[in-house]
Amino acid sequence: MIDNLYKSTATSKASDVQELFIDIKKILLATDGSQSSIMATEQAIAWAGFFGAAVRAIYVESDYEMLESPYLETEKHLKGKPGVGRCAELLDAVKRYAEQNNVRIETRVLRGQVARTIADYAEVYGPDLIVIGNSEKSGIKRSLGSVVDAVMKNTDVPVLVISDN
């Protein structure tokens, strides 16, 4: 019996493997530019390519990071705004990487408490998977791990956590 199981597994195709997973059409990628976030971006794009899914990449500026503009929703709003150059460059890089891999992508900059904003946005966007990195968030003296924990507690969406360790 084990021999038969092994043989059937060994000869499986990508399409067979795909059937074992949930059907993923939309992926929400939360990014902050950290090493684990870069690794999470690579994974999100790879999963999107495998499943033919679209990616929505978001950068959440915490209330004390953002000096003006209470809510930015699209890339075109980023041009010429002080204080948002880093996230605009980051999201542009994510977008270029996705496009190089033939993955549909949209980006958003959001403002608020990071974990709550990610979970709330997931409820609105309706992704089949959230992908997030787990490491120190630059510029803030707290671990993104606490953000990951809070996101996982506040959403029913499966969360793929990518660690840089």
C-alpha positions as a printed NumPy array, in Angstrom:
array([[  0.   ,   0.   ,   0.   ],
       [  2.783,   2.432,   0.878],
       [  4.542,   1.52 ,  -2.37 ],
       [  1.409,   2.434,  -4.341],
       [  1.044,   5.685,  -2.446],
       [  4.683,   6.53 ,  -3.075],
       [  4.397,   5.74 ,  -6.776],
       [  1.303,   7.883,  -7.219],
       [  2.931,  10.765,  -5.366],
       [  6.175,  10.443,  -7.289],
       [  4.383,  10.674, -10.628],
       [  2.103,  13.554,  -9.694],
       [  2.035,  16.672, -11.836],
       [  1.733,  20.316, -10.853],
       [ -1.968,  20.189, -11.717],
       [ -2.424,  17.284,  -9.282],
       [ -0.69 ,  19.246,  -6.55 ],
       [ -2.806,  22.283,  -7.33 ],
       [ -5.966,  20.293,  -6.604],
       [ -4.722,  19.569,  -3.082],
       [ -4.599,  23.262,  -2.209],
       [ -7.321,  25.792,  -1.714],
       [ -8.266,  27.633,  -4.881],
       [ -6.276,  30.843,  -4.696],
       [ -7.479,  33.683,  -6.919],
       [ -6.44 ,  36.714,  -4.833],
       [ -3.38 ,  37.164,  -2.629],
       [ -2.891,  40.036,  -0.202],
       [  0.792,  40.857,   0.328],
       [  1.655,  43.083,   3.286],
       [  5.098,  44.583,   2.792],
       [  7.377,  46.892,   4.749],
       [ 10.708,  46.605,   2.937],
       [ 12.38 ,  44.337,   5.512],
       [ 14.379,  41.282,   4.453],
       [ 11.519,  38.958,   5.418],
       [  9.127,  41.196,   3.506],
       [ 11.27 ,  40.865,   0.385],
       [ 11.222,  37.1  ,   0.843],
       [  7.436,  37.256,   1.36 ],
       [  7.128,  39.201,  -1.899],
       [  9.027,  36.486,  -3.748],
       [  6.747,  33.816,  -2.27 ],
       [  3.552,  35.762,  -2.981],
       [  4.554,  36.239,  -6.618],
       [  5.542,  32.57 ,  -6.943],
       [  2.218,  31.414,  -5.478],
       [  0.328,  33.863,  -7.703],
       [  2.139,  32.568, -10.763],
       [  1.402,  28.964,  -9.813],
       [ -2.305,  29.566,  -9.184],
       [ -2.88 ,  32.305, -11.753],
       [ -3.876,  34.606,  -8.9  ],
       [ -3.829,  38.387,  -8.688],
       [ -1.77 ,  40.116,  -5.995],
       [ -2.681,  43.211,  -4.027],
       [  0.438,  44.563,  -2.309],
       [ -0.102,  46.942,   0.585],
       [  2.187,  49.08 ,   2.678],
       [  0.686,  50.289,   5.944],
       [  2.095,  53.455,   7.407],
       [  1.386,  53.633,  11.093],
       [ -0.255,  56.798,  12.344],
       [  3.025,  58.147,  13.69 ],
       [  4.962,  57.382,  10.472],
       [  2.614,  59.379,   8.292],
       [  2.791,  63.156,   8.559],
       [  0.041,  64.092,   6.145],
       [ -2.774,  62.731,   4.009],
       [ -5.073,  60.605,   6.171],
       [ -5.597,  57.836,   3.617],
       [ -3.765,  57.107,   0.411],
       [ -5.342,  54.495,  -1.782],
       [ -3.638,  54.448,  -5.157],
       [ -0.149,  54.85 ,  -6.51 ],
       [ -0.995,  58.04 ,  -8.392],
       [ -1.711,  59.77 ,  -5.072],
       [  1.858,  59.06 ,  -3.98 ],
       [  3.539,  61.327,  -6.516],
       [  4.81 ,  64.519,  -4.948],
       [  3.747,  63.713,  -1.394],
       [  6.428,  64.266,   1.246],
       [  7.123,  61.36 ,   3.569],
       [  5.829,  58.656,   1.248],
       [  8.755,  58.302,  -1.152],
       [ 10.086,  55.175,   0.511],
       [  6.81 ,  53.273,   0.322],
       [  6.224,  54.454,  -3.247],
       [  9.655,  53.168,  -4.288],
       [  9.077,  49.92 ,  -2.429],
       [  5.695,  49.296,  -4.03 ],
       [  7.061,  50.233,  -7.46 ],
       [  9.775,  47.59 ,  -7.011],
       [  7.187,  45.002,  -5.942],
       [  5.056,  45.884,  -8.956],
       [  7.991,  45.581, -11.369],
       [  8.926,  42.185,  -9.905],
       [  5.354,  40.922, -10.309],
       [  5.119,  42.195, -13.876],
       [  8.455,  40.55 , -14.76 ],
       [  6.877,  37.295, -13.588],
       [  3.626,  37.903, -15.507],
       [  1.576,  38.3  , -12.337],
       [ -1.307,  40.785, -12.144],
       [ -0.736,  43.233,  -9.321],
       [ -2.172,  46.358,  -7.765],
       [ -0.654,  48.336,  -4.917],
       [ -2.047,  50.436,  -2.106],
       [ -0.663,  52.577,   0.696],
       [ -2.833,  52.544,   3.787],
       [ -2.628,  54.41 ,   7.087],
       [ -3.45 ,  53.209,  10.551],
       [ -2.502,  50.695,  13.194],
       [ -0.568,  48.167,  11.106],
       [ -2.099,  44.834,  12.165],
       [ -5.661,  46.148,  12.389],
       [ -5.354,  47.867,   8.996],
       [ -4.072,  44.685,   7.326],
       [ -6.89 ,  42.603,   8.838],
       [ -9.548,  45.204,   7.989],
       [ -8.276,  45.545,   4.434],
       [ -8.302,  41.768,   4.039],
       [-11.979,  41.801,   4.973],
       [-12.699,  44.38 ,   2.255],
       [-10.427,  42.935,  -0.459],
       [-11.433,  39.313,   0.179],
       [ -8.138,  37.5  ,  -0.492],
       [ -7.787,  33.736,  -0.419],
       [ -4.338,  34.088,   1.175],
       [ -2.402,  36.74 ,   3.095],
       [  1.396,  36.686,   2.754],
       [  3.478,  38.59 ,   5.296],
       [  7.084,  38.651,   6.48 ],
       [  8.118,  38.227,  10.108],
       [ 11.047,  40.363,  11.303],
       [ 11.958,  43.712,  12.822],
       [ 10.112,  46.594,  11.204],
       [ 12.597,  49.288,  10.292],
       [ 12.06 ,  52.629,  11.974],
       [  9.889,  51.176,  14.699],
       [ 11.271,  49.568,  17.846],
       [  8.826,  46.67 ,  17.862],
       [  8.71 ,  43.32 ,  16.216],
       [  6.632,  42.689,  13.128],
       [  6.037,  39.323,  14.798],
       [  3.464,  41.016,  17.011],
       [  1.841,  42.371,  13.855],
       [  1.757,  38.874,  12.353],
       [  0.176,  37.475,  15.53 ],
       [ -2.456,  40.208,  15.581],
       [ -3.285,  39.757,  11.885],
       [ -3.7  ,  36.019,  12.386],
       [ -6.001,  36.582,  15.382],
       [ -8.156,  39.078,  13.491],
       [ -8.793,  37.327,  10.187],
       [-10.241,  34.057,   8.967],
       [ -8.05 ,  34.193,   5.862],
       [ -5.099,  31.758,   5.805],
       [ -1.834,  33.588,   6.514],
       [  1.495,  32.493,   5.034],
       [  4.265,  33.822,   7.292],
       [  7.756,  34.103,   5.822],
       [ 10.627,  34.413,   8.287],
       [ 14.119,  35.62 ,   7.478],
       [ 15.624,  33.224,  10.032]])
